[in-house]
Amino acid sequence: MELAHATEVKPSAAPRLWTKDLILITVSNLFVYLNLQMITPALPAYVSQKFNVSSLMISFVISMFALSAIATRMYAGVAVSRMRRVPLVIAGLLIFLLSTMTYYGVGAIALIILIRIVYGVGFGIISTTYGTVVSEIIPKRRIGEGMGYFGLSTSLSMSIAPVIGLWLLNDYGFGTLIVVASILIAIVIPITFSIQMNRQEKTSHTVKKPMKIKFMDRDALLPCVLNILLSITYGGLITFITMLGKENDIPNVGWFFLFNALAVLLVRPISGKIYDSKGHGAVLPIGCFMVIIAMLFLSYTTSLPMLIVSALCYGVGYGALQPSLQAWAIQRAKPENRGVANGAFYNSIDFGIALGSMTLGIVALKTSYAMMFRLSSLFMVLFIVIYVIARRRQGQS
């Protein structure tokens, strides 16, 4: 009897997370976002200097990218579930590379707008494909942890790329910036051929129905709605924190993004493990609470130490929430709809940021930047209210 008891099957060890495919796709995602985040803050200065256009026109040039990416993901979300992924993402990378290369030397503002639209098409294809593929590469039991690590590539680029981009622009010119950004994408293209992307190949070949544009996967709707509310607060931050610094005489508000990025880098692996072991209920309420605290603290900030504390709180909250929401959206979606779910999730980020910039800008005009950040915390109050009501209606799914 003792021998029989000794031969009982033990729980299997945690599946391996860091495979070659996960490493390569994470590096590729880092390079793509470095390209994006290097060009985005430098482009307004370049366009203003070269074409001498109004701030409204500059806003229009920048926003065309987000609108194009959102529209593209409606198609890409379906395509990534039915087509071979390598040719699809290579097409996106080539579009992204060619549009990057043509930024420099364009002699008309209308052509810059056209390039931004094409640039958004390439990015929409790439981001949707990468998000879907990485969700299949990561073991299901470690999806929260894996998505957290994958998301670090985006966070790292957001913290260092603007600094690099503005440095290249100021010291070497826009042409050098474009060359460096183009090289990054040129490196990604050969890497792509080494990644096993067609995990759903058999399924995609058996589907004979005509391809239809699908904006949202119904199962992923709740995480995407919550992510819009989170992204609204981020849209207000990246647009108006400089103005808050001027309003309250806070020097070097750029420190906010550095300490925010450090907090994100530290919390994502931890929150991912908690998500995998205890579920979204153990992560989302705490993350939401930290963002609320950050917004309220920021609204009363009058010194650099207070700004840093606010940045750390926001980084902990944002770093825990976003990858958990993406993992939750993927888990709720059917396997054949993961491409649509990922596309919808990335669209929720762009839409939330744009909505936050516009709505919170109106609030700031009517009140003050401090009051605007105070009121932006109400979006996270709405976040927790929707989350609690949805959990009660749907159970623990």
C-alpha positions as CSV (number, residue, x, y, z in Angstrom):
1,M,0.0,0.0,0.0
2,E,2.9,2.4,0.8
3,L,4.5,1.7,-2.6
4,A,1.2,2.3,-4.4
5,H,0.8,5.6,-2.5
6,A,4.3,6.6,-3.4
7,T,3.7,6.2,-7.1
8,E,0.8,8.7,-7.2
9,V,1.2,11.3,-9.9
10,K,2.7,14.6,-8.6
11,P,1.5,17.9,-9.9
12,S,3.4,18.8,-13.1
13,A,6.0,21.5,-13.0
14,A,5.2,24.9,-14.4
15,P,5.6,24.9,-18.2
16,R,8.6,26.7,-19.6
17,L,7.9,30.4,-20.3
18,W,11.0,31.8,-22.0
19,T,11.2,30.0,-25.3
20,K,13.1,31.2,-28.4
21,D,9.9,32.3,-30.0
22,L,8.8,34.4,-27.0
23,I,12.3,36.1,-26.8
24,L,12.3,36.9,-30.5
25,I,8.8,38.3,-30.7
26,T,9.4,40.4,-27.5
27,V,12.6,41.9,-29.0
28,S,10.8,42.5,-32.3
29,N,7.9,44.3,-30.5
30,L,10.5,46.4,-28.7
31,F,12.1,47.5,-31.9
32,V,8.7,48.3,-33.5
33,Y,7.7,50.5,-30.5
34,L,11.1,52.1,-30.4
35,N,10.5,53.2,-34.0
36,L,7.0,54.5,-33.1
37,Q,8.0,56.3,-29.9
38,M,11.1,57.9,-31.4
39,I,9.2,59.5,-34.3
40,T,6.0,60.5,-32.5
41,P,7.4,63.2,-30.2
42,A,9.8,64.5,-32.8
43,L,7.4,64.8,-35.7
44,P,5.4,67.8,-34.4
45,A,8.5,69.9,-34.1
46,Y,9.7,68.8,-37.6
47,V,6.3,69.5,-39.2
48,S,6.0,72.9,-37.5
49,Q,9.4,74.0,-38.5
50,K,9.3,72.8,-42.1
51,F,5.7,73.6,-43.0
52,N,4.9,76.4,-40.6
53,V,1.4,75.1,-39.9
54,S,-1.0,75.6,-37.0
55,S,-1.1,73.5,-33.8
56,L,-4.5,72.2,-35.0
57,M,-3.0,70.9,-38.2
58,I,-0.2,69.3,-36.2
59,S,-2.8,67.6,-34.0
60,F,-4.6,66.4,-37.2
61,V,-1.3,64.9,-38.6
62,I,-0.6,63.0,-35.4
63,S,-4.1,61.7,-34.9
64,M,-4.4,60.3,-38.4
65,F,-2.0,57.5,-37.3
66,A,-4.3,56.4,-34.5
67,L,-7.4,56.5,-36.7
68,S,-5.7,54.5,-39.4
69,A,-4.4,51.9,-37.0
70,I,-7.9,51.5,-35.4
71,A,-9.5,51.0,-38.9
72,T,-6.8,48.5,-40.0
73,R,-7.2,46.3,-36.9
74,M,-10.9,45.7,-37.7
75,Y,-9.6,43.7,-40.7
76,A,-6.4,42.5,-39.3
77,G,-8.1,40.9,-36.3
78,V,-9.9,38.5,-38.6
79,A,-7.0,38.1,-41.1
80,V,-4.6,37.0,-38.4
81,S,-7.0,34.1,-37.5
82,R,-7.4,32.9,-41.1
83,M,-4.2,33.6,-42.9
84,R,-0.6,32.5,-42.5
85,R,0.9,34.9,-40.0
86,V,4.5,35.3,-41.3
87,P,3.4,36.7,-44.7
88,L,0.9,38.9,-43.0
89,V,3.3,40.4,-40.5
90,I,6.0,40.8,-43.2
91,A,3.6,42.8,-45.2
92,G,2.9,45.0,-42.2
93,L,6.6,45.4,-41.5
94,L,7.3,46.4,-45.1
95,I,4.5,48.9,-45.1
96,F,5.8,50.3,-41.8
97,L,9.4,50.4,-43.1
98,L,8.6,52.1,-46.4
99,S,6.4,54.7,-44.7
100,T,9.1,55.4,-42.1
101,M,11.7,56.0,-44.9
102,T,9.4,58.4,-46.8
103,Y,8.9,60.7,-43.8
104,Y,12.0,62.6,-44.7
105,G,12.2,64.8,-47.8
106,V,8.4,65.1,-48.3
107,G,7.6,68.6,-49.5
108,A,3.8,68.9,-48.8
109,I,1.8,68.6,-45.6
110,A,-0.8,66.5,-47.5
111,L,1.8,63.9,-48.3
112,I,2.8,63.8,-44.6
113,I,-0.8,63.1,-43.7
114,L,-0.9,60.3,-46.3
115,I,2.3,58.8,-44.9
116,R,0.8,58.8,-41.4
117,I,-2.2,56.9,-42.7
118,V,0.0,54.3,-44.4
119,Y,2.2,54.2,-41.3
120,G,-0.9,53.4,-39.2
121,V,-1.9,50.6,-41.5
122,G,1.4,48.9,-41.1
123,F,1.4,49.3,-37.3
124,G,-2.2,48.0,-37.1
125,I,-1.2,44.8,-38.9
126,I,2.0,44.3,-36.8
127,S,0.5,45.0,-33.4
128,T,-2.5,42.7,-33.9
129,T,-0.4,39.9,-35.3
130,Y,2.2,40.1,-32.5
131,G,-0.5,40.2,-29.8
132,T,-2.2,37.2,-31.2
133,V,0.9,35.1,-31.8
134,V,2.4,35.8,-28.3
135,S,-0.9,34.7,-26.7
136,E,-0.4,31.3,-28.4
137,I,3.3,31.1,-27.6
138,I,2.8,31.6,-23.9
139,P,1.6,28.6,-21.9
140,K,-2.0,29.0,-20.8
141,R,-1.1,28.4,-17.1
142,R,1.4,31.4,-17.3
143,I,-0.6,33.8,-19.6
144,G,-0.7,36.6,-17.0
145,E,3.0,36.4,-16.3
146,G,3.9,36.0,-20.0
147,M,1.8,39.0,-21.2
148,G,3.4,41.0,-18.4
149,Y,6.9,40.3,-19.7
150,F,5.8,40.9,-23.3
151,G,4.3,44.2,-22.3
152,L,7.6,45.3,-20.8
153,S,9.0,45.8,-24.3
154,T,6.3,48.4,-24.9
155,S,6.9,50.1,-21.5
156,L,10.7,50.2,-22.0
157,S,10.3,51.8,-25.4
158,M,7.9,54.4,-24.0
159,S,10.5,55.4,-21.4
160,I,13.6,55.6,-23.5
161,A,12.5,56.1,-27.1
162,P,11.2,59.7,-26.8
163,V,14.5,60.7,-25.2
164,I,16.5,59.0,-28.0
165,G,14.3,60.5,-30.7
166,L,14.5,64.1,-29.4
167,W,18.2,63.7,-28.9
168,L,18.7,62.6,-32.5
169,L,16.5,65.3,-33.8
170,N,18.2,68.1,-31.9
171,D,21.8,67.0,-32.3
172,Y,21.8,65.2,-35.7
173,G,18.6,66.2,-37.5
174,F,15.4,64.6,-38.6
175,G,17.1,62.6,-41.4
176,T,19.4,60.8,-38.9
177,L,16.4,60.0,-36.8
178,I,14.6,58.4,-39.7
179,V,17.6,56.4,-40.7
180,V,17.9,54.9,-37.2
181,A,14.2,54.2,-37.0
182,S,14.3,52.5,-40.4
183,I,17.2,50.3,-39.4
184,L,15.3,49.0,-36.3
185,I,12.5,47.7,-38.6
186,A,14.9,46.4,-41.1
187,I,16.4,44.2,-38.3
188,V,13.0,42.9,-37.3
189,I,12.2,41.6,-40.8
190,P,14.7,38.7,-40.8
191,I,14.0,37.9,-37.2
192,T,10.3,37.3,-38.1
193,F,11.2,34.3,-40.3
194,S,12.7,32.6,-37.2
195,I,9.5,32.8,-35.2
196,Q,7.0,30.0,-35.3
197,M,3.8,32.0,-35.8
198,N,1.3,29.6,-37.5
199,R,0.1,27.8,-34.4
200,Q,-3.4,27.9,-35.7
201,E,-2.4,27.0,-39.3
202,K,-4.7,24.0,-39.7
203,T,-7.7,25.8,-38.3
204,S,-7.1,28.8,-40.6
205,H,-6.9,26.6,-43.7
206,T,-10.1,24.8,-42.9
207,V,-12.1,28.0,-42.7
208,K,-13.7,28.7,-46.1
209,K,-16.1,31.5,-45.1
210,P,-15.5,34.9,-46.6
211,M,-13.5,37.2,-44.5
212,K,-15.6,39.9,-42.8
213,I,-14.5,42.9,-40.9
214,K,-15.2,42.5,-37.1
215,F,-14.5,45.3,-34.7
216,M,-15.1,43.6,-31.4
217,D,-15.2,40.1,-30.0
218,R,-18.2,40.0,-27.7
219,D,-16.4,37.9,-25.1
220,A,-13.6,40.4,-24.8
221,L,-15.9,43.4,-24.6
222,L,-15.7,43.9,-20.8
223,P,-11.9,44.0,-20.6
224,C,-11.7,46.3,-23.5
225,V,-14.3,48.8,-22.0
226,L,-12.3,48.8,-18.8
227,N,-9.1,49.4,-20.7
228,I,-10.7,52.4,-22.4
229,L,-11.3,53.9,-19.0
230,L,-7.7,53.3,-17.9
231,S,-6.4,54.7,-21.2
232,I,-8.4,57.9,-20.8
233,T,-6.3,58.7,-17.7
234,Y,-3.1,58.0,-19.6
235,G,-4.3,60.2,-22.5
236,G,-4.7,63.1,-20.1
237,L,-1.3,62.4,-18.6
238,I,0.8,62.4,-21.8
239,T,-1.1,65.4,-23.1
240,F,-1.3,67.8,-20.2
241,I,1.2,66.9,-17.5
242,T,3.6,69.5,-18.9
243,M,0.9,72.2,-18.6
244,L,0.3,71.0,-15.0
245,G,4.0,71.6,-14.3
246,K,3.8,75.1,-15.6
247,E,0.6,75.8,-13.7
248,N,2.1,74.6,-10.4
249,D,5.7,75.7,-11.0
250,I,7.0,72.1,-11.0
251,P,10.4,71.8,-12.7
252,N,11.3,68.7,-14.9
253,V,8.0,67.0,-15.1
254,G,9.7,64.5,-17.4
255,W,10.8,62.7,-14.2
256,F,7.2,61.5,-14.0
257,F,7.6,59.2,-17.0
258,L,10.9,57.9,-15.8
259,F,9.7,56.8,-12.4
260,N,6.4,55.6,-13.9
261,A,8.3,53.4,-16.3
262,L,10.5,52.0,-13.4
263,A,7.4,51.1,-11.4
264,V,5.8,49.4,-14.4
265,L,9.0,47.4,-15.1
266,L,9.0,46.2,-11.5
267,V,5.3,45.4,-11.0
268,R,4.5,43.6,-14.3
269,P,6.2,40.3,-13.6
270,I,4.8,40.2,-10.0
271,S,1.2,41.1,-11.0
272,G,1.4,38.5,-13.8
273,K,2.2,35.8,-11.4
274,I,-0.6,36.9,-9.1
275,Y,-3.0,36.9,-12.0
276,D,-2.1,33.4,-13.0
277,S,-2.4,32.0,-9.5
278,K,-5.4,34.0,-8.1
279,G,-7.2,35.5,-11.2
280,H,-8.1,39.0,-12.2
281,G,-10.0,39.6,-9.0
282,A,-6.7,39.7,-7.1
283,V,-5.2,42.3,-9.4
284,L,-7.7,44.7,-11.0
285,P,-9.3,46.3,-7.8
286,I,-5.8,47.0,-6.3
287,G,-4.5,48.3,-9.6
288,C,-7.5,50.6,-10.0
289,F,-7.1,51.9,-6.5
290,M,-3.5,52.8,-7.1
291,V,-4.4,54.8,-10.3
292,I,-7.0,56.7,-8.3
293,I,-4.5,57.5,-5.6
294,A,-2.0,58.6,-8.3
295,M,-4.5,60.9,-10.0
296,L,-5.6,62.5,-6.8
297,F,-2.0,62.9,-5.5
298,L,-0.9,64.4,-8.9
299,S,-3.7,67.0,-8.8
300,Y,-2.3,68.3,-5.5
301,T,1.4,68.1,-6.5
302,T,3.5,71.2,-6.1
303,S,7.0,69.7,-5.8
304,L,9.2,67.2,-7.5
305,P,9.1,64.6,-4.6
306,M,5.2,64.7,-4.8
307,L,5.4,64.2,-8.6
308,I,7.7,61.1,-8.1
309,V,5.3,59.6,-5.6
310,S,2.4,60.1,-8.0
311,A,4.4,58.5,-10.8
312,L,5.3,55.5,-8.8
313,C,1.7,54.9,-7.8
314,Y,0.5,55.3,-11.4
315,G,3.2,53.0,-12.6
316,V,2.1,50.3,-10.1
317,G,-1.5,50.6,-11.0
318,Y,-1.1,50.9,-14.8
319,G,1.6,48.2,-14.9
320,A,-0.7,45.8,-13.1
321,L,-3.9,46.6,-14.9
322,Q,-3.1,46.7,-18.6
323,P,-1.4,43.3,-19.1
324,S,-4.0,41.7,-16.8
325,L,-6.8,43.2,-18.9
326,Q,-5.2,41.9,-22.1
327,A,-4.7,38.4,-20.6
328,W,-8.3,38.4,-19.5
329,A,-9.5,39.4,-22.9
330,I,-7.5,36.6,-24.5
331,Q,-8.8,34.0,-22.1
332,R,-12.4,35.1,-22.6
333,A,-12.2,35.0,-26.4
334,K,-12.6,31.7,-28.3
335,P,-9.3,30.5,-30.0
336,E,-10.5,31.4,-33.4
337,N,-11.4,35.0,-32.3
338,R,-8.1,35.8,-30.5
339,G,-7.0,38.0,-33.4
340,V,-10.2,40.0,-33.2
341,A,-9.9,40.2,-29.4
342,N,-6.3,41.5,-29.6
343,G,-7.1,44.0,-32.3
344,A,-10.0,45.3,-30.2
345,F,-7.8,45.5,-27.1
346,Y,-5.1,47.6,-28.9
347,N,-7.9,49.7,-30.4
348,S,-9.2,50.4,-26.9
349,I,-5.8,51.8,-26.0
350,D,-5.7,54.2,-28.9
351,F,-9.3,55.2,-28.6
352,G,-9.0,55.8,-24.8
353,I,-5.9,57.9,-25.2
354,A,-7.6,60.1,-27.9
355,L,-10.8,60.3,-25.9
356,G,-8.9,61.3,-22.8
357,S,-6.9,64.0,-24.6
358,M,-10.1,65.6,-25.9
359,T,-12.5,65.3,-23.0
360,L,-10.0,66.1,-20.3
361,G,-8.7,69.0,-22.4
362,I,-12.2,70.5,-22.3
363,V,-12.4,70.0,-18.6
364,A,-9.0,71.8,-18.2
365,L,-10.2,74.8,-20.2
366,K,-13.3,75.1,-17.9
367,T,-11.4,74.6,-14.6
368,S,-7.7,74.0,-14.2
369,Y,-5.1,71.3,-14.9
370,A,-5.1,70.3,-11.3
371,M,-8.9,69.9,-11.2
372,M,-8.8,68.1,-14.5
373,F,-6.5,65.4,-13.0
374,R,-8.7,65.2,-9.9
375,L,-11.8,64.6,-12.0
376,S,-10.0,62.1,-14.2
377,S,-9.9,59.8,-11.2
378,L,-13.6,59.4,-11.6
379,F,-13.0,57.3,-14.7
380,M,-11.3,54.8,-12.5
381,V,-14.2,54.9,-10.0
382,L,-16.4,54.1,-13.0
383,F,-13.9,51.3,-13.8
384,I,-14.4,49.6,-10.5
385,V,-18.2,50.1,-10.5
386,I,-18.5,48.4,-13.9
387,Y,-16.2,45.6,-12.9
388,V,-18.0,44.8,-9.7
389,I,-21.4,44.9,-11.4
390,A,-20.2,42.7,-14.3
391,R,-18.7,40.1,-11.9
392,R,-21.9,39.8,-10.0
393,R,-23.9,39.3,-13.2
394,Q,-21.5,37.0,-14.9
395,G,-20.1,35.1,-11.9
396,Q,-16.3,34.7,-11.6
397,S,-15.5,34.4,-15.4
